[in-house]
Amino acid sequence: MQEDSNMFEVGDIQNITTHTMYHVHSTSTANDSHENFKVTVGIQDTPITMEIDTGSSVTLITKADFLKTLDTCDTLKTPSVILKGYGGNKIKCIGEKEMKIQIGEQEDVCIVRVVDADGPSLLGRDIMTKFTLPWKTIFKITRTEADIISQYPKLFEKGLGKLKDTQVSLHVCDESPIFQKARPVPFAIRDKYEAALNKLVEEDIIEKVNHSEWASPIVPVIKPDGSIRMCADYSGTINKFCKVDQYPFPSLEDILNEVAGGKRFTKLDFPRLIINLNSHQKAENSPQ
């Protein structure tokens, strides 16, 4: 970002500095690295990943990153600068605020401008001149997403994966097998029903068999987006006779005690996790 001049507009009671945004680091030749240089900056004790922009005279943080600091836009002061992009277009600045900045062991209070725009937060020259940046770490060669995907293509293949070297067996009591007939499918969803069933076959989740000692009726569940999730009603068949491994599950109090004092938590959703497991050959036609 480069300071151009002081502008005075009708209705203003003070001069407002105009700054023009330049992304100097994004200009490269065929032999240059296309990766932007980034550094983790602590803003109000919240780690924010910022791109280093030596062409920017002021530091900008996106609204999304600003809200990560648990601050609100109501605390921002009226912008004292007018921000312009490389092509001269104005960049909407929501406001500015003095905030605690930490880079490594260094700490200072600096003015940060908050912008309502897409893209990364930018570390400008105003803060860079106050801190000694860890250049060895910044310029260290890092793997981009494309590099990782290229190096481990099998991990990112489309489709459903399978858990290796593991097979699941169903152990049932000595009871006669139960075969329940298929339930009628409403005409309104038959096409989607057939498509969902065929997809399970194509993904090698289920396979056609000529005979099975056990059978449970399929229950199609309509999802919010209109698609169908294929389920089965095992209440009258396998569930009655399966030998269940008894294991004492931890209580909610136990779990909360384990994570007490934690600051970051991960939420993982595995809606199709169980179908990543291979079944034992004996369980394909009967749960033995």
HUMO-V435465 format. One record per pair of residues at least 12 apart in sequence whose C-alpha atoms are under 10 Angstrom apart, sorted by the first residue. I is the first residue (numbers start at 0). J is the second residue. D is the distance in whole Angstrom. If there is no record, write none. Layout:
I&J&D ; I&J&D
This chain:
0&17&10 ; 0&18&6 ; 0&19&5 ; 0&20&4 ; 0&21&5 ; 0&22&8 ; 0&23&9 ; 0&52&8 ; 0&53&7 ; 0&54&5 ; 0&55&3 ; 0&56&4 ; 0&57&6 ; 0&58&9 ; 0&82&9 ; 0&83&9 ; 0&84&9 ; 0&85&9 ; 0&121&10 ; 0&123&7 ; 0&124&8 ; 0&125&10 ; 1&17&9 ; 1&18&6 ; 1&19&5 ; 1&20&7 ; 1&21&7 ; 1&53&9 ; 1&54&6 ; 1&55&6 ; 1&56&5 ; 1&57&8 ; 1&82&10 ; 1&83&10 ; 1&85&10 ; 1&123&10 ; 1&124&9 ; 2&16&7 ; 2&17&6 ; 2&18&5 ; 2&19&7 ; 2&20&9 ; 2&55&9 ; 2&56&7 ; 2&57&9 ; 2&80&10 ; 2&82&10 ; 3&16&8 ; 3&17&6 ; 3&18&6 ; 3&19&7 ; 4&16&6 ; 4&17&6 ; 4&18&8 ; 4&19&10 ; 5&17&6 ; 5&18&9 ; 5&80&9 ; 5&81&10 ; 6&80&10 ; 6&81&9 ; 13&79&9 ; 14&79&8 ; 14&80&9 ; 15&78&9 ; 15&79&6 ; 15&80&5 ; 15&81&7 ; 16&78&10 ; 16&79&7 ; 16&80&5 ; 16&81&6 ; 16&82&9 ; 17&79&9 ; 17&80&6 ; 17&81&5 ; 17&82&6 ; 17&83&7 ; 17&89&10 ; 18&55&8 ; 18&56&7 ; 18&57&8 ; 18&80&7 ; 18&81&6 ; 18&82&5 ; 18&83&6 ; 18&84&8 ; 18&85&10 ; 18&87&10 ; 18&89&10 ; 18&90&10 ; 19&54&9 ; 19&55&8 ; 19&56&8 ; 19&57&10 ; 19&81&8 ; 19&82&6 ; 19&83&5 ; 19&84&6 ; 19&85&6 ; 19&86&9 ; 19&87&7 ; 19&88&9 ; 19&89&9 ; 19&90&9 ; 20&52&9 ; 20&54&7 ; 20&55&6 ; 20&56&8 ; 20&57&9 ; 20&82&7 ; 20&83&6 ; 20&84&5 ; 20&85&5 ; 20&86&9 ; 20&87&8 ; 20&88&9 ; 20&89&10 ; 20&90&9 ; 20&123&10 ; 21&52&8 ; 21&53&8 ; 21&54&5 ; 21&55&6 ; 21&56&9 ; 21&83&9 ; 21&84&7 ; 21&85&5 ; 21&86&9 ; 22&50&10 ; 22&51&9 ; 22&52&6 ; 22&53&8 ; 22&54&6 ; 22&55&7 ; 22&84&9 ; 22&85&8 ; 22&121&9 ; 23&51&10 ; 23&52&7 ; 23&53&7 ; 23&54&5 ; 23&55&8 ; 24&36&8 ; 24&50&9 ; 24&51&8 ; 24&52&6 ; 24&53&7 ; 24&54&8 ; 25&52&9 ; 32&140&10 ; 33&143&10 ; 34&138&10 ; 34&140&9 ; 34&141&9 ; 34&142&9 ; 34&143&8 ; 35&49&10 ; 35&50&7 ; 35&51&8 ; 35&52&9 ; 35&137&10 ; 35&138&10 ; 36&49&9 ; 36&50&6 ; 36&51&6 ; 36&52&8 ; 36&134&10 ; 36&136&10 ; 36&137&6 ; 36&138&7 ; 36&139&9 ; 36&140&10 ; 36&141&10 ; 37&49&5 ; 37&50&4 ; 37&51&6 ; 37&52&9 ; 37&119&10 ; 37&120&10 ; 37&121&9 ; 37&122&9 ; 37&136&10 ; 37&137&6 ; 37&138&9 ; 38&50&6 ; 38&51&7 ; 38&102&8 ; 38&121&10 ; 38&122&9 ; 38&132&8 ; 38&133&8 ; 38&134&9 ; 38&136&8 ; 38&137&6 ; 38&138&10 ; 39&101&9 ; 39&102&7 ; 39&103&9 ; 39&122&10 ; 39&137&9 ; 40&100&7 ; 40&101&6 ; 40&102&5 ; 40&103&8 ; 40&122&9 ; 41&68&9 ; 41&98&10 ; 41&99&8 ; 41&100&6 ; 41&101&5 ; 41&102&6 ; 41&103&8 ; 41&105&10 ; 41&106&9 ; 42&60&10 ; 42&64&9 ; 42&65&9 ; 42&67&9 ; 42&68&7 ; 42&98&7 ; 42&99&6 ; 42&100&5 ; 42&101&6 ; 42&102&9 ; 42&106&10 ; 42&108&10 ; 42&109&10 ; 42&111&9 ; 43&65&10 ; 43&67&10 ; 43&68&6 ; 43&69&9 ; 43&70&9 ; 43&97&10 ; 43&98&6 ; 43&99&5 ; 43&100&7 ; 43&101&8 ; 43&108&10 ; 44&68&8 ; 44&98&10 ; 44&99&8 ; 44&100&8 ; 44&101&8 ; 45&64&9 ; 45&65&9 ; 45&67&7 ; 45&68&6 ; 45&69&9 ; 45&99&10 ; 45&100&9 ; 45&101&9 ; 46&64&9 ; 46&67&9 ; 46&68&9 ; 46&100&10 ; 46&101&9 ; 46&102&10 ; 47&60&9 ; 47&64&7 ; 47&65&9 ; 47&67&8 ; 47&68&9 ; 47&119&10 ; 47&120&8 ; 48&60&10 ; 48&64&9 ; 48&119&8 ; 48&120&7 ; 48&121&9 ; 48&122&9 ; 49&61&10 ; 49&64&10 ; 49&119&6 ; 49&120&5 ; 49&121&5 ; 49&122&6 ; 49&123&10 ; 50&118&10 ; 50&119&7 ; 50&120&6 ; 50&121&5 ; 50&122&6 ; 50&123&9 ; 51&119&10 ; 51&120&9 ; 51&121&6 ; 51&122&5 ; 51&123&7 ; 51&124&9 ; 51&127&9 ; 51&137&9 ; 52&120&10 ; 52&121&6 ; 52&122&6 ; 52&123&6 ; 52&124&8 ; 52&127&9 ; 53&121&9 ; 53&122&8 ; 53&123&6 ; 53&124&6 ; 53&125&10 ; 53&127&8 ; 54&122&10 ; 54&123&7 ; 54&124&8 ; 55&121&8 ; 55&122&8 ; 55&123&5 ; 55&124&6 ; 55&125&8 ; 56&122&9 ; 56&123&5 ; 56&124&5 ; 56&125&6 ; 56&126&9 ; 56&127&9 ; 57&80&10 ; 57&82&9 ; 57&110&9 ; 57&111&8 ; 57&112&8 ; 57&121&8 ; 57&122&8 ; 57&123&5 ; 57&124&6 ; 57&125&5 ; 57&126&8 ; 57&127&9 ; 58&109&9 ; 58&110&8 ; 58&111&6 ; 58&112&6 ; 58&113&9 ; 58&120&8 ; 58&121&6 ; 58&122&5 ; 58&123&4 ; 58&124&7 ; 58&125&7 ; 58&126&7 ; 58&127&9 ; 59&82&10 ; 59&92&9 ; 59&95&9 ; 59&110&9 ; 59&111&6 ; 59&112&5 ; 59&113&6 ; 59&114&7 ; 59&119&9 ; 59&120&6 ; 59&121&5 ; 59&122&7 ; 59&123&7 ; 60&92&10 ; 60&95&10 ; 60&111&7 ; 60&112&6 ; 60&113&5 ; 60&114&6 ; 60&115&9 ; 60&116&9 ; 60&118&10 ; 60&119&8 ; 60&120&4 ; 60&121&6 ; 60&122&8 ; 61&92&9 ; 61&93&10 ; 61&112&8 ; 61&113&6 ; 61&114&5 ; 61&115&6 ; 61&116&6 ; 61&117&7 ; 61&118&8 ; 61&119&7 ; 61&120&5 ; 61&121&9 ; 62&92&9 ; 62&93&8 ; 62&94&10 ; 62&112&10 ; 62&113&6 ; 62&114&6 ; 62&115&5 ; 62&116&7 ; 62&117&9 ; 62&120&9 ; 63&113&9 ; 63&114&9 ; 63&115&8 ; 63&116&9 ; 63&117&9 ; 63&119&10 ; 63&120&9 ; 64&113&9 ; 64&114&10 ; 64&119&9 ; 64&120&7 ; 65&111&10 ; 65&112&10 ; 65&113&7 ; 65&114&9 ; 65&120&9 ; 66&113&10 ; 72&93&8 ; 72&94&8 ; 72&95&9 ; 72&96&10 ; 72&113&9 ; 73&93&10 ; 73&94&9 ; 74&94&9 ; 74&95&9 ; 74&96&8 ; 75&93&8 ; 75&94&5 ; 75&95&5 ; 75&96&5 ; 75&97&9 ; 75&111&10 ; 75&112&9 ; 75&113&8 ; 76&93&9 ; 76&94&5 ; 76&95&5 ; 76&96&6 ; 76&97&9 ; 76&112&10 ; 77&92&9 ; 77&93&8 ; 77&94&5 ; 77&95&7 ; 77&96&9 ; 77&112&10 ; 78&91&10 ; 78&92&7 ; 78&93&7 ; 78&94&5 ; 78&95&6 ; 78&96&9 ; 78&112&8 ; 78&113&9 ; 79&92&10 ; 79&94&8 ; 79&95&8 ; 79&112&9 ; 80&92&8 ; 80&94&9 ; 80&95&9 ; 80&112&9 ; 82&112&10 ; 82&114&9 ; 90&114&7 ; 90&115&8 ; 90&116&8 ; 91&113&9 ; 91&114&6 ; 91&115&6 ; 91&116&7 ; 92&112&7 ; 92&113&6 ; 92&114&4 ; 92&115&6 ; 92&116&9 ; 93&112&8 ; 93&113&6 ; 93&114&5 ; 93&115&6 ; 93&116&10 ; 94&111&9 ; 94&112&6 ; 94&113&6 ; 94&114&7 ; 94&115&10 ; 95&110&7 ; 95&111&6 ; 95&112&4 ; 95&113&6 ; 95&114&9 ; 96&108&10 ; 96&109&8 ; 96&110&5 ; 96&111&6 ; 96&112&7 ; 96&113&8 ; 97&109&5 ; 97&110&4 ; 97&111&6 ; 97&112&9 ; 98&110&6 ; 98&111&7 ; 98&112&10 ; 99&111&9 ; 100&126&9 ; 100&130&10 ; 101&130&9 ; 102&127&10 ; 102&130&7 ; 102&131&8 ; 102&132&7 ; 102&133&9 ; 103&130&9 ; 103&131&9 ; 103&132&8 ; 103&133&8 ; 104&131&10 ; 105&129&9 ; 105&130&7 ; 105&131&8 ; 105&132&9 ; 106&129&9 ; 106&130&8 ; 107&126&9 ; 107&129&8 ; 107&130&9 ; 108&126&10 ; 108&129&10 ; 109&125&8 ; 109&126&7 ; 109&129&9 ; 110&125&9 ; 110&126&9 ; 111&123&10 ; 111&125&10 ; 111&126&9 ; 158&201&10 ; 158&202&7 ; 158&203&10 ; 159&202&7 ; 159&203&9 ; 159&204&9 ; 159&271&9 ; 159&272&10 ; 159&274&9 ; 159&275&7 ; 160&202&9 ; 160&272&10 ; 160&274&9 ; 160&275&6 ; 160&276&9 ; 161&204&10 ; 161&272&10 ; 161&273&10 ; 161&274&8 ; 161&275&5 ; 161&276&6 ; 161&277&7 ; 162&272&10 ; 162&273&10 ; 162&274&9 ; 162&275&6 ; 162&276&6 ; 162&277&7 ; 163&275&9 ; 163&276&8 ; 163&277&8 ; 164&276&10 ; 164&277&9 ; 165&276&7 ; 165&277&7 ; 165&278&8 ; 165&279&9 ; 166&276&7 ; 166&277&5 ; 166&278&5 ; 166&279&5 ; 166&280&9 ; 166&282&10 ; 167&276&7 ; 167&277&6 ; 167&278&5 ; 167&279&5 ; 167&280&9 ; 167&281&10 ; 167&282&8 ; 168&277&9 ; 168&278&6 ; 168&279&5 ; 168&280&8 ; 168&281&8 ; 168&282&6 ; 168&283&9 ; 168&285&10 ; 168&286&7 ; 168&287&7 ; 169&237&9 ; 169&240&10 ; 169&241&7 ; 169&242&8 ; 169&243&9 ; 169&278&9 ; 169&279&8 ; 169&281&9 ; 169&282&6 ; 169&283&10 ; 169&285&9 ; 169&286&5 ; 169&287&6 ; 170&237&10 ; 170&240&8 ; 170&241&6 ; 170&242&6 ; 170&243&8 ; 170&244&10 ; 170&282&9 ; 170&285&10 ; 170&286&6 ; 170&287&5 ; 171&237&8 ; 171&238&9 ; 171&239&9 ; 171&240&5 ; 171&241&4 ; 171&242&5 ; 171&243&9 ; 171&285&10 ; 171&286&7 ; 171&287&6 ; 172&237&10 ; 172&239&9 ; 172&240&5 ; 172&241&6 ; 172&242&7 ; 172&287&9 ; 173&240&8 ; 173&241&10 ; 173&287&10 ; 174&239&10 ; 174&240&7 ; 175&212&9 ; 175&213&9 ; 175&240&10 ; 176&211&9 ; 176&212&6 ; 176&213&6 ; 176&214&9 ; 176&236&8 ; 176&237&8 ; 176&240&10 ; 176&285&8 ; 176&286&9 ; 177&211&10 ; 177&212&7 ; 177&213&5 ; 177&214&7 ; 177&215&8 ; 177&235&8 ; 177&236&6 ; 177&237&8 ; 178&211&8 ; 178&212&7 ; 178&213&5 ; 178&214&4 ; 178&215&7 ; 178&216&9 ; 178&235&10 ; 178&236&8 ; 178&237&10 ; 179&213&8 ; 179&214&5 ; 179&215&5 ; 179&216&6 ; 179&232&10 ; 179&233&10 ; 179&235&8 ; 179&236&8 ; 180&214&7 ; 180&215&7 ; 180&216&6 ; 180&217&9 ; 181&214&8 ; 181&215&8 ; 181&216&5 ; 181&217&7 ; 181&218&9 ; 182&215&10 ; 182&216&6 ; 182&217&7 ; 182&218&8 ; 183&216&10 ; 183&217&10 ; 183&218&10 ; 184&217&9 ; 184&218&9 ; 184&219&8 ; 185&219&10 ; 188&219&9 ; 188&221&9 ; 188&225&10 ; 188&226&9 ; 188&227&9 ; 189&219&10 ; 191&219&10 ; 191&221&10 ; 191&225&9 ; 191&226&7 ; 191&227&7 ; 191&228&10 ; 192&218&10 ; 192&219&7 ; 192&220&10 ; 192&221&10 ; 192&226&9 ; 192&227&7 ; 192&228&9 ; 192&229&8 ; 193&227&10 ; 194&226&10 ; 194&227&9 ; 195&219&9 ; 195&226&8 ; 195&227&7 ; 195&228&7 ; 195&229&7 ; 196&217&10 ; 196&219&10 ; 196&227&10 ; 196&228&9 ; 196&229&7 ; 199&229&9 ; 203&274&10 ; 204&274&7 ; 204&275&8 ; 204&276&9 ; 204&277&9 ; 204&278&10 ; 205&274&9 ; 205&283&9 ; 206&283&9 ; 208&283&9 ; 208&284&8 ; 209&284&9 ; 210&284&7 ; 210&285&10 ; 211&283&8 ; 211&284&5 ; 211&285&6 ; 211&286&10 ; 212&283&10 ; 212&284&6 ; 212&285&6 ; 212&286&9 ; 213&236&8 ; 213&237&8 ; 213&282&10 ; 213&283&10 ; 213&284&7 ; 213&285&6 ; 213&286&8 ; 214&231&10 ; 214&232&10 ; 214&233&9 ; 214&235&10 ; 214&236&8 ; 214&237&9 ; 214&284&9 ; 214&285&9 ; 215&230&10 ; 215&231&6 ; 215&232&6 ; 215&233&6 ; 215&234&9 ; 215&235&8 ; 215&236&6 ; 215&237&8 ; 216&230&9 ; 216&231&6 ; 216&232&6 ; 216&233&8 ; 216&235&10 ; 216&236&10 ; 217&229&7 ; 217&230&6 ; 217&231&4 ; 217&232&6 ; 217&233&9 ; 218&230&5 ; 218&231&5 ; 218&232&6 ; 219&231&8 ; 237&285&10 ; 237&286&8 ; 240&286&10 ; 241&286&9 ; 241&287&10
